[in-house]
Amino acid sequence: MFKPLTVNLPYPPIDGINIDKRSAIILCSAYAGSHGELNSILQYIYHYFYFKKLGKHDCANTIISIALAEMMHLETLGQLLLQLGADPVYATNTPFSRDFYCTNKVIYSNQFEKMVMDDVTGELVAIDCYERILRLLKNQKVEAVIARIKLDEELHVKALKQILSEKQG
């Protein structure tokens, strides 16, 4: 059975986090934006199918383990949005509108190196997104959760780069 690829540290609790619409708006892009957790899950699962087809079973196992971690992140962010007083719909909420998620943001590459590079790029963009979120947040409890998720994303970059180095080695 597959296990999520995560750092061996607990996630901070979200219990006791109060309604904070500002923080909720800041988090929406990480939840279901074009480079958010929902998009990452779909892209990893798509790539998983191709890695298996290519006979790259170790790589496929790593990819599905990363996808499972991203599912945990999506669940955590969804629960966090509820605590903050937002509806965790699959959309980027702004003060003025909702931009609903669309699967056209998934990168549908299917060549081995391109898939891995697209996944590395996605993780690096996610890390940048979480760093931007951390700069904008003023809620320390929410910051702790985001900082913990960011650690997993950094681990994913290392795992993906390891796949690339093994391919070239």
N, CA and C of each residue as an Amber inpcrd file, in Angstrom:
protein
   507
   0.8440000  -1.1810000   0.0000000   0.0000000   0.0000000   0.0000000
   0.8870000   1.2420000   0.0000000   0.4300000   2.2750000  -0.6450000
   1.1970000   3.5110000  -0.7520000   1.0550000   4.3500000   0.5080000
   2.0820000   5.1230000   0.7840000   2.1250000   5.9880000   1.9620000
   2.4820000   7.3950000   1.4920000   1.8500000   8.4230000   2.0470000
   2.1790000   9.8020000   1.6330000   3.6460000  10.1270000   1.8950000
   4.2510000  10.8590000   0.9710000   5.6340000  11.3080000   1.1320000
   5.5990000  12.6400000   1.8820000   5.8360000  12.5670000   3.1860000
   5.7950000  13.7480000   4.0380000   6.9830000  13.7520000   4.9880000
   7.2960000  14.9240000   5.4910000   8.3210000  15.0990000   6.5150000
   7.7870000  14.4730000   7.8030000   8.6530000  13.8820000   8.5650000
   8.2430000  13.1910000   9.7900000   8.0600000  14.1830000  10.9460000
   7.1140000  15.0840000  10.7810000   6.7420000  16.0620000  11.8070000
   5.2230000  16.1910000  11.7940000   4.6220000  16.3910000  12.9470000
   3.1570000  16.5480000  12.9600000   2.7350000  17.8730000  12.3270000
   1.5040000  17.8840000  11.8420000   0.9080000  19.1250000  11.3610000
   0.3380000  19.8590000  12.5730000   0.5070000  21.1640000  12.6260000
  -0.0800000  21.9110000  13.7490000  -1.6020000  21.7630000  13.7470000
  -2.2070000  21.7670000  14.9240000  -3.6720000  21.6350000  14.9830000
  -4.3600000  22.8740000  14.4170000  -5.5340000  22.6380000  13.8390000
  -6.3170000  23.7750000  13.3420000  -7.4770000  24.1000000  14.2700000
  -7.6730000  23.2650000  15.2850000  -8.7070000  23.5560000  16.2820000
  -8.3770000  24.8850000  16.9520000  -9.3820000  25.6490000  17.2240000
  -9.1630000  26.9140000  17.9160000  -8.8160000  28.0750000  17.0000000
  -8.7280000  27.8170000  15.7100000  -8.5000000  28.9160000  14.7670000
  -9.8370000  29.5940000  14.5070000  -9.8650000  30.8830000  14.6720000
 -11.1080000  31.6490000  14.5620000 -11.3400000  32.1460000  13.1380000
 -12.5510000  32.6220000  12.9200000 -12.9140000  33.1770000  11.6150000
 -11.9750000  34.3310000  11.2830000 -11.4450000  34.2670000  10.0680000
 -10.4750000  35.2610000   9.5990000 -10.5540000  35.2700000   8.0700000
 -11.4600000  36.0740000   7.5600000 -11.7060000  36.0990000   6.1060000
 -10.4640000  36.5070000   5.3200000  -9.6700000  37.4010000   5.8600000
  -8.4550000  37.8380000   5.1760000  -7.5230000  36.6540000   4.9390000
  -7.2960000  35.8570000   5.9780000  -6.4360000  34.6770000   5.8300000
  -7.0410000  33.6780000   4.8480000  -8.3510000  33.5160000   4.9000000
  -9.0170000  32.5870000   3.9860000  -8.7810000  32.9840000   2.5320000
  -8.9310000  34.2540000   2.2430000  -8.7140000  34.7310000   0.8670000
  -7.2740000  34.4830000   0.4420000  -6.3410000  34.7060000   1.3360000
  -4.9220000  34.4890000   1.0310000  -4.6440000  33.0160000   0.7150000
  -5.3320000  32.1040000   1.4050000  -5.0750000  30.6640000   1.2440000
  -5.7230000  30.0360000   0.0060000  -6.7330000  30.6730000  -0.5410000
  -7.5010000  30.0410000  -1.6230000  -6.6580000  29.6170000  -2.8210000
  -5.6620000  30.3770000  -3.1750000  -4.8480000  30.0070000  -4.3400000
  -4.0670000  28.7180000  -4.0690000  -3.6450000  28.4940000  -2.8390000
  -2.9260000  27.2620000  -2.5030000  -3.8650000  26.0620000  -2.5010000
  -5.1130000  26.3050000  -2.2310000  -6.1140000  25.2380000  -2.1750000
  -6.5340000  24.7860000  -3.5790000  -7.0350000  25.7140000  -4.3680000
  -7.5800000  25.3230000  -5.6720000  -7.2180000  26.2980000  -6.7790000
  -6.1080000  26.9840000  -6.6430000  -5.6440000  27.8680000  -7.7030000
  -4.9560000  27.0860000  -8.8030000  -4.4830000  27.7790000  -9.8000000
  -3.8790000  27.0970000 -10.9520000  -2.6180000  26.3170000 -10.6010000
  -1.9840000  26.6410000  -9.4800000  -0.8180000  25.8750000  -9.0230000
  -1.0440000  25.3350000  -7.6180000  -2.3050000  25.2000000  -7.2240000
  -2.6410000  24.7690000  -5.8770000  -2.6340000  23.2560000  -5.7170000
  -3.0320000  22.8510000  -4.5360000  -3.0030000  21.4300000  -4.1830000
  -3.9090000  20.5760000  -5.0780000  -5.0950000  21.0570000  -5.3870000
  -5.9990000  20.2880000  -6.2470000  -5.3560000  20.0190000  -7.6030000
  -4.7700000  21.0340000  -8.1870000  -4.1140000  20.8800000  -9.4850000
  -2.9490000  19.8940000  -9.3920000  -2.1780000  19.9940000  -8.3240000
  -1.0350000  19.0940000  -8.1410000  -1.4810000  17.6380000  -8.0650000
  -2.5360000  17.3880000  -7.3300000  -3.0530000  16.0210000  -7.1940000
  -3.3870000  15.4550000  -8.5740000  -4.1470000  16.2110000  -9.3410000
  -4.5770000  15.7230000 -10.6590000  -3.3840000  15.4990000 -11.5860000
  -2.4230000  16.4040000 -11.5550000  -1.2480000  16.2560000 -12.4120000
  -0.4200000  15.0340000 -11.9980000  -0.2200000  14.8480000 -10.7000000
   0.5560000  13.6940000 -10.2450000  -0.1240000  12.3780000 -10.6080000
  -1.4180000  12.3140000 -10.4690000  -2.1130000  11.0690000 -10.8090000
  -2.0290000  10.8090000 -12.3130000  -2.1740000  11.8470000 -13.1090000
  -2.0150000  11.6980000 -14.5550000  -0.6190000  11.1760000 -14.8830000
   0.4060000  11.7650000 -14.2950000   1.7850000  11.3320000 -14.5390000
   2.0250000   9.9260000 -14.0070000   1.4060000   9.6000000 -12.9070000
   1.5110000   8.2430000 -12.3470000   1.1210000   7.1910000 -13.3800000
   0.0100000   7.4250000 -14.0620000  -0.4330000   6.4670000 -15.0880000
   0.6350000   6.2810000 -16.1620000   1.2460000   7.3630000 -16.6010000
   2.2670000   7.2690000 -17.6450000   3.5650000   6.6510000 -17.1390000
   3.9650000   6.9610000 -15.9120000   5.1710000   6.3310000 -15.3760000
   4.9840000   4.8150000 -15.2990000   3.8060000   4.3780000 -14.8960000
   3.5270000   2.9260000 -14.8700000   3.5760000   2.3480000 -16.2810000
   2.9670000   3.0360000 -17.2210000   2.9530000   2.5660000 -18.6090000
   4.3720000   2.4500000 -19.1640000   5.2390000   3.3860000 -18.7620000
   6.6350000   3.3750000 -19.2150000   7.4840000   2.3380000 -18.4710000
   6.8890000   1.6480000 -17.5260000   7.6300000   0.6530000 -16.7540000
   8.5100000   1.2580000 -15.6790000   8.2750000   2.5110000 -15.3380000
   9.0540000   3.2200000 -14.3120000   8.3110000   3.0830000 -12.9720000
   8.2870000   1.8660000 -12.4520000   7.4600000   1.5790000 -11.2820000
   7.9410000   2.2840000 -10.0120000   9.2510000   2.3780000  -9.7990000
   9.7450000   3.1090000  -8.6190000   9.3480000   4.5710000  -8.6940000
   9.4890000   5.1300000  -9.8710000   9.1100000   6.5280000 -10.0790000
   7.6000000   6.6910000  -9.8770000   6.8260000   5.7810000 -10.4210000
   5.3650000   5.8340000 -10.2650000   4.9890000   5.7750000  -8.7820000
   5.6830000   4.9270000  -8.0240000   5.3960000   4.8290000  -6.5870000
   5.7140000   6.1370000  -5.8610000   6.8190000   6.7700000  -6.2340000
   7.1650000   8.0600000  -5.6370000   6.1060000   9.0920000  -5.9840000
   5.6970000   9.1130000  -7.2310000   4.7100000  10.0990000  -7.6920000
   3.3750000   9.9220000  -6.9730000   2.9250000   8.6840000  -6.8130000
   1.6380000   8.4840000  -6.1300000   1.7640000   8.8210000  -4.6450000
   2.9450000   8.6130000  -4.0740000   3.1680000   8.9810000  -2.6710000
   3.1380000  10.5040000  -2.5000000   3.6660000  11.2130000  -3.4870000
   3.5840000  12.6760000  -3.4520000   2.1230000  13.1080000  -3.6230000
   1.4050000  12.4660000  -4.5270000  -0.0160000  12.7960000  -4.7290000
  -0.7980000  12.6130000  -3.4370000  -0.5000000  11.5570000  -2.6970000
  -1.1920000  11.3260000  -1.4220000  -0.8810000  12.4360000  -0.4120000
   0.3620000  12.8930000  -0.4050000   0.7180000  14.0120000   0.4740000
  -0.0540000  15.2660000   0.0720000  -0.1710000  15.4910000  -1.2380000
  -0.9220000  16.6520000  -1.7140000  -2.4000000  16.5310000  -1.3290000
  -2.9270000  15.3160000  -1.3120000  -4.3080000  15.1080000  -0.8660000
  -4.4560000  15.4800000   0.6030000  -3.4410000  15.1390000   1.3960000
  -3.4640000  15.5410000   2.8170000  -3.4490000  17.0600000   2.9350000
  -2.6450000  17.7020000   2.0820000  -2.5820000  19.1650000   2.1060000
  -3.9420000  19.7620000   1.7310000  -4.5670000  19.2010000   0.7040000
  -5.8770000  19.6970000   0.2730000  -6.8870000  19.5580000   1.4070000
  -6.8580000  18.4110000   2.0820000  -7.7770000  18.1810000   3.1990000
  -7.5050000  19.1730000   4.3230000  -6.2420000  19.3830000   4.6330000
  -5.8680000  20.3210000   5.6910000  -6.3040000  21.7400000   5.3340000
  -6.0360000  22.1500000   4.1050000  -6.4260000  23.4950000   3.6850000
  -7.9450000  23.6570000   3.6550000  -8.6610000  22.6210000   3.2210000
 -10.1240000  22.6680000   3.2120000 -10.6840000  22.8430000   4.6140000
 -10.1580000  22.0660000   5.5620000 -10.5850000  22.2010000   6.9570000
 -10.2180000  23.5820000   7.5130000  -9.0370000  24.0370000   7.1420000
  -8.5800000  25.3540000   7.5920000  -9.4810000  26.4600000   7.0450000
  -9.8500000  26.3570000   5.7720000 -10.7620000  27.3510000   5.1850000
 -12.0910000  27.3840000   5.9370000 -12.6050000  26.2110000   6.2840000
 -13.8480000  26.1660000   7.0630000 -13.6800000  26.8560000   8.4100000
 -12.5700000  26.5800000   9.1020000 -12.3050000  27.2110000  10.3920000
 -12.2280000  28.7340000  10.2480000 -11.6870000  29.1660000   9.1140000
 -11.5150000  30.6060000   8.8750000 -12.8080000  31.2840000   8.4220000
 -13.8550000  30.4700000   8.1870000 -15.1500000  31.0220000   7.8180000
 -15.4270000  31.0600000   6.3330000 -14.6410000  30.3040000   5.5520000
 -14.8230000  30.2800000   4.0970000 -15.4080000  28.9400000   3.6480000
 -16.0930000  28.9650000   2.5450000 -16.6120000  27.7610000   1.9120000
 -15.4700000  27.1450000   1.0950000 -15.0660000  25.9030000   1.3720000
 -13.9260000  25.3240000   0.6620000 -14.2890000  24.7930000  -0.7290000
 -14.9100000  25.6310000  -1.5290000 -15.2170000  25.2610000  -2.9110000
 -13.9160000  25.2760000  -3.7060000 -13.9160000  24.5940000  -4.8160000
 -12.7220000  24.5220000  -5.6540000 -12.6470000  25.7560000  -6.5430000
 -12.2390000  26.8290000  -5.9120000 -12.1560000  28.1180000  -6.5920000
 -11.1620000  28.9930000  -5.8540000 -10.6300000  29.9580000  -6.5790000
  -9.8230000  30.9920000  -5.9580000 -10.7580000  32.1420000  -5.6510000
 -10.9020000  32.4260000  -4.3830000 -11.7950000  33.5080000  -3.9650000
 -11.0060000  34.7960000  -3.8580000 -11.5660000  35.8310000  -4.4000000
 -11.0200000  37.1680000  -4.2060000 -12.1130000  37.9640000  -3.5060000
 -11.8150000  39.1460000  -3.0600000 -12.8950000  39.9360000  -2.4390000
 -14.0420000  40.2320000  -3.4090000 -13.8190000  40.0450000  -4.7110000
 -14.8190000  40.4510000  -5.6890000 -15.4250000  39.3200000  -6.5060000
 -14.7900000  38.1470000  -6.5210000 -15.3200000  37.0830000  -7.3840000
 -14.7750000  35.7270000  -6.9680000 -15.2880000  34.7100000  -7.6330000
 -14.7770000  33.3480000  -7.5010000 -14.3210000  32.8940000  -8.8770000
 -13.0910000  32.4350000  -8.9420000 -12.5520000  31.8780000 -10.1740000
 -12.5200000  30.3700000  -9.9720000 -13.5240000  29.6550000 -10.5000000
 -13.6450000  28.2280000 -10.2700000 -12.5250000  27.4590000 -10.9600000
 -12.0880000  26.4000000 -10.2930000 -11.0070000  25.5740000 -10.8000000
 -11.3910000  24.9440000 -12.1350000 -10.3990000  24.8540000 -13.0180000
 -10.5750000  24.2140000 -14.3230000  -9.3660000  23.3280000 -14.5820000
  -9.5880000  22.1490000 -15.0950000  -8.4960000  21.1940000 -15.3010000
  -7.5430000  21.5880000 -16.4240000  -7.7840000  22.6860000 -17.0940000
  -6.8550000  23.0970000 -18.1470000  -5.5190000  23.5600000 -17.5740000
  -5.4150000  23.6580000 -16.2600000  -4.1500000  24.0340000 -15.6170000
  -3.2400000  22.8240000 -15.3800000  -3.7810000  21.6150000 -15.5150000
  -2.9650000  20.4040000 -15.3860000  -2.0470000  20.3360000 -16.5980000
  -0.7670000  20.0500000 -16.3460000   0.1820000  19.9050000 -17.4560000
   0.1470000  18.4410000 -17.8820000  -0.3150000  18.2110000 -19.0850000
  -0.5400000  16.8550000 -19.5840000   0.6430000  16.3300000 -20.3910000
   1.8490000  16.5320000 -19.8920000   3.0240000  15.9630000 -20.5600000
   3.0230000  14.4540000 -20.3280000   3.6560000  13.6980000 -21.2370000
   3.7010000  12.2490000 -21.0580000   5.0410000  11.6280000 -21.4660000
   6.0740000  12.4510000 -21.5460000   7.4350000  11.9740000 -21.7700000
   8.1560000  12.0120000 -20.4220000   8.9340000  10.9800000 -20.1300000
   9.4990000  10.7930000 -18.8000000  10.1470000  12.0530000 -18.2260000
  11.1910000  12.5540000 -18.8600000  11.9150000  13.6980000 -18.2930000
  11.0410000  14.9400000 -18.2190000  10.1970000  15.1510000 -19.2030000
   9.3140000  16.3160000 -19.2090000   8.3330000  16.2440000 -18.0340000
   7.7890000  15.0580000 -17.7740000   6.8660000  14.9130000 -16.6490000
   7.5610000  15.2510000 -15.3280000   8.7580000  14.7070000 -15.1350000
   9.4750000  14.9600000 -13.8810000   9.8180000  16.4420000 -13.7670000
  10.2850000  17.0360000 -14.8510000  10.6180000  18.4650000 -14.8160000
   9.3790000  19.3240000 -14.5540000   8.2520000  18.9550000 -15.1610000
   7.0090000  19.6880000 -14.9000000   6.6110000  19.5760000 -13.4290000
   6.8320000  18.3970000 -12.8460000   6.4990000  18.2020000 -11.4400000
   7.4430000  18.9790000 -10.5320000   8.7260000  19.0170000 -10.8720000
   9.6780000  19.8290000 -10.1020000   9.2600000  21.2930000 -10.1650000
   8.9610000  21.7650000 -11.3620000   8.5360000  23.1580000 -11.5280000
   7.2870000  23.4410000 -10.7030000   6.3360000  22.5230000 -10.7340000
   5.1100000  22.6920000  -9.9520000   5.3890000  22.8090000  -8.4670000
   6.3030000  21.9860000  -7.9780000   6.6570000  22.0500000  -6.5520000
   7.3610000  23.3600000  -6.2150000   8.2380000  23.8080000  -7.0920000
   8.9380000  25.0720000  -6.8410000   7.9610000  26.2490000  -6.8400000
   6.9890000  26.2110000  -7.7380000   5.9570000  27.2520000  -7.7580000
   5.1270000  27.1830000  -6.4750000   4.8100000  25.9710000  -6.0230000
   4.0520000  25.8140000  -4.7740000   4.8320000  26.3890000  -3.5920000
   6.1310000  26.1130000  -3.5430000   6.9650000  26.6520000  -2.4660000
   6.9490000  28.1720000  -2.5030000   7.0990000  28.7450000  -3.6920000
   7.0280000  30.2160000  -3.8300000   5.6730000  30.7460000  -3.3620000
   4.6130000  30.0220000  -3.7250000   3.2590000  30.4190000  -3.3160000
   3.1440000  30.4060000  -1.7930000   3.6380000  29.3430000  -1.1750000
   3.5620000  29.2600000   0.2860000   4.4340000  30.3250000   0.9500000
   5.5700000  30.6580000   0.3620000   6.4050000  31.7300000   0.9190000
   5.6820000  33.0790000   0.8260000   5.0030000  33.3110000  -0.2940000
   4.2210000  34.5500000  -0.4530000   3.0900000  34.5810000   0.5710000
   2.4150000  33.4590000   0.7450000   1.3310000  33.3710000   1.7250000
   1.8480000  33.6760000   3.1300000   3.0010000  33.1050000   3.4680000
   3.5760000  33.3350000   4.7980000   3.9100000  34.8130000   5.0210000
   4.3460000  35.5060000   3.9630000   4.6330000  36.9360000   4.0830000
   3.3530000  37.7530000   4.2990000   2.2410000  37.2920000   3.7280000
   0.9830000  38.0360000   3.8000000   0.1780000  37.7650000   5.0680000
   0.3120000  36.5630000   5.6170000  -0.4970000  36.1820000   6.7710000
  -0.1010000  36.9630000   8.0170000  -1.0990000  37.1970000   8.8570000
  -0.8670000  37.8230000  10.1540000  -1.3570000  36.9240000  11.2840000
  -1.8710000  35.7550000  10.9200000  -2.4180000  34.7990000  11.8750000
  -1.3670000  33.7140000  12.1280000  -0.7740000  33.7100000  13.3280000
   0.3330000  32.8010000  13.6210000  -0.0700000  31.3340000  13.5710000
  -1.2910000  31.0120000  13.9570000  -1.7410000  29.6180000  13.9100000
  -1.8370000  29.1280000  12.4690000  -2.3340000  29.9800000  11.5920000
  -2.4230000  29.6290000  10.1680000  -1.0160000  29.5540000   9.5750000
  -0.1590000  30.4830000   9.9450000   1.2290000  30.4650000   9.4730000
   1.9120000  29.1430000   9.8010000   1.6830000  28.6240000  10.9990000
   2.3190000  27.3690000  11.4110000   1.8900000  26.2190000  10.5100000
   0.6270000  26.1710000  10.1510000   0.1280000  25.1110000   9.2680000
   0.7670000  25.2350000   7.8860000   0.8170000  26.4410000   7.3660000
   1.3820000  26.6620000   6.0330000   2.8710000  26.3380000   6.0140000
   3.5860000  26.7300000   7.0470000   5.0190000  26.4360000   7.1230000
   5.2560000  24.9330000   7.1420000   4.3830000  24.1910000   7.8160000
   4.5240000  22.7260000   7.8580000   4.2590000  22.1090000   6.4820000
   3.2500000  22.5630000   5.7900000   2.9600000  22.0580000   4.4380000
   4.1460000  22.3500000   3.5210000   4.7090000  23.5270000   3.6430000
   5.8570000  23.9260000   2.8090000   7.0290000  22.9520000   2.9760000
   7.2320000  22.4350000   4.1690000   8.3000000  21.4450000   4.3880000
   8.0940000  20.2010000   3.5170000   6.8490000  19.7620000   3.3980000
   6.5590000  18.6090000   2.5300000   6.8840000  18.9310000   1.0760000
   6.5290000  20.1350000   0.6380000   6.7920000  20.5150000  -0.7550000
   8.2960000  20.5090000  -1.0310000   9.0860000  20.9470000  -0.0760000
  10.5430000  20.9280000  -0.2350000  11.0630000  19.4970000  -0.3140000
  10.4720000  18.5990000   0.4620000  10.8340000  17.1810000   0.3870000
  10.4840000  16.6080000  -0.9880000   9.3630000  17.0090000  -1.5400000
   8.9490000  16.5320000  -2.8600000   9.9530000  16.9480000  -3.9330000
  10.4590000  18.1700000  -3.8450000  11.4730000  18.6260000  -4.8070000
  12.6920000  17.7140000  -4.7350000  13.1340000  17.4090000  -3.5330000
  14.3030000  16.5240000  -3.3670000  14.0470000  15.1530000  -3.9790000
  12.8700000  14.5990000  -3.7450000  12.5370000  13.2760000  -4.2870000
  12.4960000  13.2950000  -5.8100000  11.9230000  14.3480000  -6.3730000
  11.8380000  14.4560000  -7.8330000  13.2130000  14.6690000  -8.4560000
  14.0430000  15.4600000  -7.8120000  15.3980000  15.6600000  -8.3190000
  16.2040000  14.3770000  -8.2260000  15.9250000  13.5670000  -7.2280000
  16.5790000  12.2520000  -7.1140000  16.1920000  11.3620000  -8.2940000
  14.9540000  11.4150000  -8.6970000  14.4970000  10.6470000  -9.8750000
  15.2900000  11.0840000 -11.0950000  15.4380000  12.3840000 -11.2680000
  16.1940000  12.8960000 -12.4110000  17.6640000  12.4880000 -12.3580000
  18.2640000  12.5400000 -11.1850000  19.6930000  12.1800000 -11.0900000
  19.8980000  10.6980000 -11.3460000  18.9630000   9.8520000 -10.9310000
  19.0680000   8.4200000 -11.2070000  18.9210000   8.1310000 -12.6860000
  18.0680000   8.8960000 -13.3510000  17.8710000   8.7320000 -14.8020000
  19.1460000   9.0750000 -15.5640000  19.8420000  10.1140000 -15.0960000
  21.0420000  10.5740000 -15.7870000  22.2830000   9.7910000 -15.3620000
  22.2050000   9.1120000 -14.2240000  23.3660000   8.4010000 -13.6920000
  23.5300000   7.0150000 -14.1820000
